Amino acid sequence: MTAYLVLENGMIFEGKSFGASFDIIGEVVFATAMTGYLETLTDPSYYGQIIVQTFPLIGNYGVISEDFEYKNIAPKAYIVRYPCQDPSNFRSEGDLDTFLRKQNIVGLHGIDTRQLTKVIRENGVMNGIITTKNPAEVDLKPVKEYTIINALSAVSKNEKIIDGNGKRTVALMDFGAKKSIVDNLVSRDCTVHTFPYNATAEDILSINPMGVMLSNGPGDPSAKENDSIIETLQKLMSLGIPIFGICLGHQLLALANGYKTEKLKFGHRGSNQPVKDLSTGRVYITSQNHGYAVVNGGNSFINVNDKTCEGIDYGLSFSVQFHPEAHGGPLDTSFLFDRFMERVDKYAIR
Amino acid sequence: MPLDKNIKKVMVIGSGPIVIGQAAEFDYAGTQACRVLREDNIEIVLVNSNPATIMTDSNIAEKIYIEPLTVDTIKRIIEKERPDGILSGLGGQTGLTLSMKLARSGFLKEMNVKLLGSSPETIDKAEDRQLFKETMQIIGQPVIPSAIANDLDTCINAARNLGYPVVVRPAFTLGGTGGGIADTEEELIKIASAGLMLSPISQVLIEKSIKGWKEIEFEVMRDKVGNVLTICPMENFDPVGVHTGDSIVIAPTITLADKEYQMLRTASLDIVSSLGVEGGCNVQLALNPHSFEYAVIEVNPRVSRSSALASKATGYPIAKVATKIAIGYTLDEILNAVTGTTYAAFEPTLDYVAVKLPKWPFDKFVYANKSLGTQMKATGEVMSIAATFEEAILKAVRGAELGLTDLNLPRLQNKSDEKIKQSLSEEVTDQRLFVVYEAIKRGFSIDEIHNITKIDRWFLNGLLNIFKNPDKYLNNSNLVYKMVDTCGGEFEAKTPYFYSIQKGVENEALPFIEKSNKKRVIVLGSGPIRIGQGIEFDYACVHCVWTLKEMGYEVIVINNNPETVSTDFDTADRLYFEPLFIDDVMNIINIEKPFGVIVSFGGGTAIKLTKELAKRGVNILGTSAEGVDICEDRDRFDNLLEKLNIKRPKGFGIFTIEKALEVAETLGYPVVMRPSYVLGGQNMIIAHSKEDIEEYMAIILQNKQENPILIDKYLKGLEIEVDAICDGEDVLIPGIMEHIESSGVHSGDSISVYPAKNINEDLANKLFEITKNICLALNVHGLINIQYVLYNGEAFVIEVNPRASRTVPYLSKVTGVPMCELATKTSMGEKLKNLGYGTGIAPIPNHFTVKVPVFSFQKLTDLDTHLGPEMKSTGEVLGIGRDLEEALYKGLVSAGFNMKKDGGVILTVRDKDKESMLPVIKKFVKMNFKLYATKGTASFLFKNNIDVEVIEKIYQNKDNNISTLLETGKISYILSTSDDGRNPALDSAKIRRKASMLGVTCLTSVDTANALADSLMSGYNELNTEIVDTTKLKTAFTN
């Protein structure tokens, strides 16, 4: 069926629908990784967004549920140039179209995805609507007015979960955590207690954590609704518990420490982002997915290309904008979890 | 860490002549390296024996030595030039091996020369199989179970322990020369014996076969502080078992989930880091398609064919960055040349796929073993870029000049289903893709084909899509051009490097065309490298582009060969990486609307499009389509020569066997036979009998012939070659060359001598007159190449090509006449008399030069090494000397002749050559060689009072014959001219093959043997020749 993407500036892209088919509005962002579409689709940080994949052939290795980062698809809709109908991989359980259908997620294919990417690059992130109706008659008002709200309550698991059975007790504040963060901790001899995004400092302290992990997540870190989280983080910081923040967790920790955040023109979404470790001069290739960044904060890592903040070290606590847990993307910075463990152990001895 | 300030002068070693496994990619890499060194004001000393390269142009380096790539010669150059460092990683295996020899011997240390890039320890760890295996074990990277063997017994025991099938890989050989898969002990003995012999350290690896696993490659870049990243992941269409150089390759990897991808990527980074590579490194891995099990196959700690492919597939200039790293920079200090705003410390991301299709020489070598295995056989490759595999593979096939526009191979149509199934399960050959497609057409299921071939279902489904919608993928509606930008559109790119996709909306080439305010000219490239069309034509194209740019034109290049300088994104103003197929070219012409198109620099590939372009109203710059057509149309050409009163061997065009036999009777044997529109003497023979004609016609008629087969009287005599430039009025001949071998040996396989020693002034003037008459009659504007044979004192024209030829690069260098520049200018209407190089025959310089062909016989098993009218060489080297003997000596050394002055010589000479060989044999007697001869030859020599030891042919004595004698290592040379014919089952062909595999110099022409004897007698050796800096060569046009 013919379907359209209409951007808030009125630009129309004609393609065909796949997956579920209904009108849907979202913030249109592009992602440049060539692999990892399953991890992308199930990354809660994409909540409220419509993802465009720049690589034209998506779905080649099918759907593999053990690679999911979250229980379901997080973004609102998915745009690819050519979804693969006959995937091939020893673990494949089915094709992308069926998967999106089952999860009731709208898909659009066959548009000039490179053209769309360049439009976003030039104009900045824009909202858009995917529709099968006459695109000329789309009411752009709701599209323009769309903002992602209450994202954390939507993606944070609203229950206490315990993973692993390790010697280190770590609290994970779940802002829409990727499974790989938990996996990385569990594989490092941790017992991970997952708390919902709105857990209080008291809730967290009740398990007597040796460290606190702040997860990735969607939305504007400086949104009013996050104020209480920032207060919680300030309390935890003042107690001297080692905290490790990733992505949104990094931004929230920065806000708790007096930094500011800003919206980037089109963000960093891909698995080829170079960051520089300022203490050693080493450059690492990282996986990233963020539309906001901490202003002038980078004292441990910066982005090689645009010099934006990629990491802050507070002494005992530290945080990074990129994704050391990978999945998808490079595993090059997984040593940061080891660093977290060192600090957890140091704290425990003290 | 910026530039190392102690490095002021650097030696760059090129890769030498083009051979299978080492082609134009190293000219591309070396030229990039030189440009980078220039940016930092480093003085460059360049060494390469290959004159057909851009890197040996005087504007690329300060000092250029076109000298033998041997340890002795390089030592002498180092002593003379005293460079601060030597770049080891850009000259292929040749450059790396030489650098390592110099480092190991302590010479570099003694001379205070730094090995730039990876350290000798690193290179050893990567190249020595045992050390590599140990290193992998230390860092926990799985390798394929294997054993090292230095003798046959160890090989056999190892194979028994590992279990058959096993793979044999000789150490330190190019492109896996001498390797193979053995299913039985018998096969193992055969392959391993050859492998042990070919390995310079007599070492082979016996390895468990993992046939059927996916083959994955990563190009990795690492700097000295340890920053390490991958440039491009690539996946082979053919599973493990086919050399990656012979495999269809897709970039990026396509069937790996992120988990598998990151596992292999991390492994590659860990491997390269553990080796301590500084620069580019290629890592090859095998992945079990049913699990996460993988194994490291090998690494190449240098730029390679794969890195050239990866550079063009991603836009990331690997050689440039590797050079920057070698002189001290780190990745975060090097700008990304494509965006100009981001850095080299990142991983390219693609928003398209790139597909590489190898180009094999089997269309010419009909008797060569076509099976593909661990030993690379392709001479070149094409790459295509598109949004889907389906579009890309079709583009690649169109561009590979197979005479195909889709995946239907006509000769498979008549085969039974049973036969097709058999072909699928038998050995992989050059026809693999087409056999698989044919099977799909016949309704074989994807699963069935997958089970037999182990080709991933993803690729098979792609081929099935093509079959189901043949029109969809060949449809040009909504065709737009997109940019290769390294970053998937994330950043603005500045390099206008384009490819087409179907069903696009935005055409990214248009803004560039709209803002252009100069006259636009399109230069057609030369396509894949194959026998008959080598790197020379890329050289010519690049010079044409440079000249046009200087003249103020906006220049657009169309080409599809990823190995070349012409497809470097900063050579032309715009690059379209597209097939040189009429429809694809017209699509570009339709949007670029150029003032004209230049077809005369890209060899046969470009010029053969002339007629079709002209038909569509395209302005052909230079010699007109009419002039080109006259040269190619047999009747028109004959009429023209007749009108001009110029002689040529009598001949006719025919279509049938009957007519061929009739014509041959009329002309009298021997006759030369070839199809019209030949390239490199493709399918060309000298027929001595009725049987030869029948055999030839049977082969040639397997393919439908639209144009007649040409039969000419064969005239034996001195062959002369002339390259000339004409402006429509005046003619300039930069040089007249003569061949050492008389007519009958293809000009590309002959040793070419300049200045010609057997051509006196009268003859030269006569040749000028004929050349000028032909030029004016054809209204040539630009280059023309004419081959003559001197027969009974008269010059007969044997071939006319109104375009750049393979002698242009070398002749330009040794005469001082910038031939491509003048040809470009005259093509655009300028007059020779205003260009400063005069008209007539250019003054002859004082030095002598010899161009010697180089063959890749070691890679092409079952191919007779006997030279004839069909070209067999893949590359060339140049020897420059104060006299002909010195030039010849250097040329032969460069070409790999062992030049031993002692040992044994085997003589096996056919009757008609015996008389002419006698004086040559006497020269070998004089030099005290021990002579061996087969019966016939021996009895002739006895009659002439020459003592030889009689040896028997293989069929005469199984245990003591030529073959066993060769194996003793006592033999330095073999002169074998016996028996004509293309059938390699012949005893003499077997001997020649054996010699080739054992590295014994084999001469198949009396003239070459004579030249070798003269050179051996001349007293020159590698320590007493003059080493010549060609930038200081004295010619009439230099000071």
Interface residues (C-beta under 8 A of the other chain):
Chain A: F13 F30 T32 A33 M34 T35 G36 L38 E39 T54 F55 P56 L57 N60 Y61 I64 D67 R81 Y82 C84 D86 P87 S88 N89 F90 R91 G110 I111 D112 T113 R114 Q115 T117 K118 R121 F266 G270 S271 N272 Q273 P274 K276 G281 R282 V283 I285 V304 N305 A326 H327 G328 G329 P330 L331 D332
Chain B: V225 G226 N227 L229 P252 T253 I254 T255 L256 A257 D258 K259 Y261 Q262 R265 T266 L269 P289 H290 S291 T330 L331 D332 T341 T342 Y343 A345 F346 E347 P348 T349 L350 D351 Y352 V353 A387 T388 F389 I446 D456 R457 W458 N461 V480 K482 C487 G488 G489 E490 F491 E492 K503 G504 V505 E506
